[in-house]
Amino acid sequence: MSWWDDNYTRSDFRSWLTNEGSFSRSILTDLVRGYSSVLDCACGTCLDYFEYKKKLIPVKYKGIDSCKGLVDEAKSFGIDCDLGSIEDLPYKDKSFDIVTARHILEHLDYYEKALSEMCRVAKYEVAVIFFLPPQGQEVLEKDPALKYAVNINKYSKGKLEEFASQFGDISWVSVGSEVILRIKKRSKKIAKKKVKPKKIGVVCSLYIDNDTTYQQAIHTLDTIKTQHKLVLYGRITKLSNKYKDILKRFDNVVKNNQNLLAKSWNNGIKKALKDGCEYVIVPNLDIELKEDTIDNLVEYALGDDSVIWSGWCTNNTGRFPDDNFIVNSKLVYDNFSFFMVNDRLFKEVGKFDENFIPAYGEDVDMQYRLELAGKKHTCVWMAQFIHFGQTTIKNCKDITESGVKGSTDAYFIKKWGGLPRHQVYLTPFNK
């Protein structure tokens, strides 16, 4: 009997095994999307399996765990799960497109056997989630109380990278206190899904008119690149004459003459949907997109039942992460600085509240309404963008953030019985 067999039924350990609140799990779903098969090493209660099912990811799942009790539980739910060790996987070379492991390598005597085995049976990629991020000095120690595992190891980042790089190209992603090591095997690349081009509306709204905000808007529009057909619905009147080269990537430009943010969003989304757009993108005009951001966002949405999809705000430093750069970013579900909707939002939840004038509060209000309606809002990690943050307010002398938020906060309290994220009412105005 192993430590895991002796302890898996313990109440405190069970609460850890069944904790669904890991941000890294949301990232895993993005990594797995597009692959045909996944091996979940040290799968425990198979939470990743349920996450894939919930998000309608059509991947063939296989779990493996060294604890017989947990494997028997998984099988009782009809999950394909084997009894075995991550250090001696009972599968042929390249048996799975992607192989994952969550919170297990720290508990082993060392990582080399496990990582070698994972890379051996992986065809394209390995993703390992650490709850103790590898850093400088290596600290290998036993759990003195044997409360949570046999070993609680902190590995050397440099040493781990040196070992892992023999199997493929490595990169890191950090999410909160967790980090993910990705190893992309040096082999024939997996073909990217071909998606029939969609008609997508882009709603741009400038509620403050000056040269600086126009330049910001131009920069944002210049980074909007995609294989899909774009139609611009924008209140950017100077664009037509001065920036014709940027407009060339849009099939059409439709004026949206509203300077109130929520009203502009509503009108632009309504026009775009009426014109036959399948999705509508609404970006703040002080952001910058990666070249594949929109394509990744649309590809994700095609297999998802959310009503709003947000991009992932990487940082505001002016650079995107590369292979050797750890993203220090939080998963912010109410991030509306770059989002996309389809026709279900207005049908099932309603429009953005136009009483938040000129802006601030309409996004948190919508997030709360989504929660009350039981509708999904998903932040898509692979749809990355930079948000430079409050540049519109900063470039207008006549408007202050405190002044605007003061009036919108007062309305929010009246509507929901408390400040944003401290709501009390379950219906607007408690009616």
Secondary structure, 3 states (H helix, E strand, C coil): CCHHHHHCCCHHHHHHHCCCCCHHHHHHHHHHCCCCEEEEECCCCCHHHHHHHHCCCCCEEEEEECCHHHHHHHHHCCCCEEECECCECCCCCCCEEEEEEECCHHHCCCCHHHHHHHHHHEEEEEEEEECCCCECCCECCECCCCCCCCECCECEHHHHHHHHCCCEEEEEEEECCEEEEEEEECCCCCCCCCCCCCEEEEEEECCCCCHHHHHHHHHHHHCCCCCCEEEEEEECCCHHHHCHHHHCCEEEEEECCCCCHHHHHHHHHHHHHHCCCCEEEEECCCEEECCCHHHHHHHHHHCCCCCEEEEEECCCCCCCCCCCCCCEECCCCCCCCEEEECCHHHHHCCCCCCCCCCCCCHHHHHHHHHHHHCCCEEEEEEEEEEECCCHHHHCCCCCCHHHHHHHHHHHHHHHHCCCCCCCCCCCHHHC
